[in-house]
Amino acid sequence: MEMKIPVPLAWVSLAALPILGFGVGCGRVTKPAPGLPVGASAFRFVEAPPSPPIRGRVRAGDEIPVEQPLEVLVKARPIPPLVTPAYPASQLGKVRQPVVVAVQLRLDEHGRVSEVRDSLATVSIGGEQTEVFRSVVEEAVRQWRFHPAEVRQVVRRSNGSAGGTYWDTLAVRPTDDACDVAFTFTLKGVVLGGPGVEAEKSRAIPSAAGVRR
């Protein structure tokens, strides 16, 4: 059965999360032993830089011919709640400066985290202690779940005598994906980097990153 999607078809970004119920300051406060400072952690999704225009692909703003099949990538979407790592108790009172752990999550076609890599979109900050914090980050993100990314085959059809056009989805298949996340660990509950999850408005597709011929 064919499924009709009204124009414009939105390119769903991983960072577009307010509709999922995320708010400001997604974090956790670690309760230490008496006499030790309080440690807190929070995270934000890092938007990757836009892909440059690629010859042979349809770019944002281009007129899409009617009846020309296209493949559209819909990014993975996190399923709340997302576990936030606890501040490592062994580091309370030892690390006075904020520590940032930046990772890239590789997601399989089932929406599970298959691999945790160093992020290329932003940097980790913390020196020798970073590895200790990295371990609690990996423990947390392995519990994260996502709605899998999808490749949708769509076609732009004419509305006939009524005028206008609409998008018709011909097929959908799950695919793997990736996202970058920066975790900030601070003392006394002071969290750098603003909101725990940064929001981004959905962009209209087709775009260079989401449409293939």
N, C-alpha and C positions, 0 to 999 in steps of 0.2 A: 504494500500500500504506500502510495506517495504521500509525503508530508509537506505541506505548504508553509513557508516562512515569509512573513511580510518584510518588505524593504524598509530600512536597510538591515541586512544581517550583521549582527554585532560580532566583532572580534573580541572574545572574552579574555581579558588579561588576568593573570594570577593575582595581581595586586588589587584587583577590583573586588574588595571583600566586604564593604559595609553591609551589603544585602545579606551576608551570611551571619550577621550578628556580632562582628568583631567591633570592639571599641578602642578607646585610647588606653594605652598602658597595658598591653597584654604581657603580664609578667608574674613573677613569683618572688616572694620574700622568704628567705631562709631564716629560721629561728635558731640562733646559735646557743651555745652553752652560756651561762651567766658570765658577764664580764667581757664577752667578745662583741664586736660590732655586728650589725645586721647587714646581710648581703641580699641583694635583689638582682633579678634578671628580667630581661624583656627582649622581644625580637621584632624585626620588621622584614618584610619582603623587599628585596632589592630589584628595582626595574633594570633589566638589561638594556644596553644602548640599542636604538633602532637599527635594524638591518639596512644596509645600503641598497638602493634600487638594483635589481638584477635583471639583465637583459633577457627578454623572453618571458618575463613574468608581468602580471598586471599589477600596477602600482595604485596606491590610494589616490582617488580622484579621477582615475581613468574611466572612460565609458566602457561598460561591459556589454559586449554584443549579446543580443537575445539568442537563446538556444545554444549558447556555447558552454559546455560543461566545464566546471572549475572544481578544484579541490581546496577546501578551506580548513585551516587548522584552528580548532577551539582548544585553548590552553587548559591544563589541569586546574581544578579548583579544590582548595583544601576543605576538608570536612571537620567542622568544629565539634567539640573543643580540641585545640591543639595543646599537647603537653608542653609546658615551659620548664626548662631545666632549672634545677635548684643550684644555688651558689655553692660551690664545693666547700664543705665544712672545714676541710684541711687547709684552705686558703684564707679563712677568716682571720683577720688581724695581721696577715702577712703581706697582702697586696693592697696598697693604698690607692692606686690609680685604677680607673675603669679598664676593664678587659673586654675587647671585642673579638668575637670568633665569627669569621665569615666563611660560610660553606655553600657549596652547590649541591643540591639534592637531585639525584637522578631517579626518575620515577618510571616504573614499568607500566605496561598496558593495563594493569589491574589497579593502578593508583597507589601502589606501595613504594616506599623508599628502597631502591635496590642498591644504591651506592651513595656515600657521602664523600665529596671531594672538596679541595680548597677552592674557594670562590675566585674567579677572575674578574668579577664585576666590582668587588670592593676588597679591602684588605683587613687582615686580623691585626689586632694591637694588644700587646701584653708580654712580649718577650718570652723568656723561658717558661713562664707559667701558663702560656697559651695552651699547651698540650693537656694540662690538667682540666682546664675548662672545656677543651674540645671533647674530651671523653664524656662529660655529662651532656654536652650538646648532642653527640651521636646517640647516646642512650635515649634521649627525649625524642629526637626526630624519627628514630626507628619505629616509634609508636604512632607517627602521623599517618593519616589516610587522606587520599585525594579522590575526587571524581576524576576518572581517567581522562587524559586528553583525547580528542577525537579528530579524525580527518573526515570531513563531510564532503561528499560529492554533490554539488549543487548546480542548478542551471537557472538562468534568468529568463522568465517567460513573459509574454505579452498578455495583458488582461483583455485582449480582444476589443470589442466595440466599446467597452467601458473605459478604455484608455488606461495608461499606466502599466507597471510591471510588478512582478512579485518573484520571490526566490522559492524554488522547488527543491527539496532535498531528495536525492535519488538513493543515496546509500550512506551509511555511517560505519566507521570502523575505529576501535580504540587504538591508540598508539602511545609510545613512550614519550617522555617529556623531561624537562629540567627546570629548576628554579633556584635562585640565590637568596639566602637568608642571612641576615646579620644579627647575632646575639650579643647583647651588651650586659655585662655584669658590673654592678657598682655596689658600694657600701652605703649604709644609711638610707637605702631606698631611693637614691638619686639615680635616675635613669637618663642616659643620653640618647639622642637620636629621635626625640619627639614621640609620636604615637607608636604603640607597639606594632601596629600594622598600618602601612601607608596606603592610602586609597588612590586609585587612578580611574578616571572616567574611561568607560569602554570606548574603543575607537571603531569607527565604521570600517567594514571591510568591503572589498578586497584590499590587502596591503601586501607589501613585498615579503613580509615575514609570514603571511598566512595564506597566500594564494599561489597555487601552482598550475601551470598548464599541462 
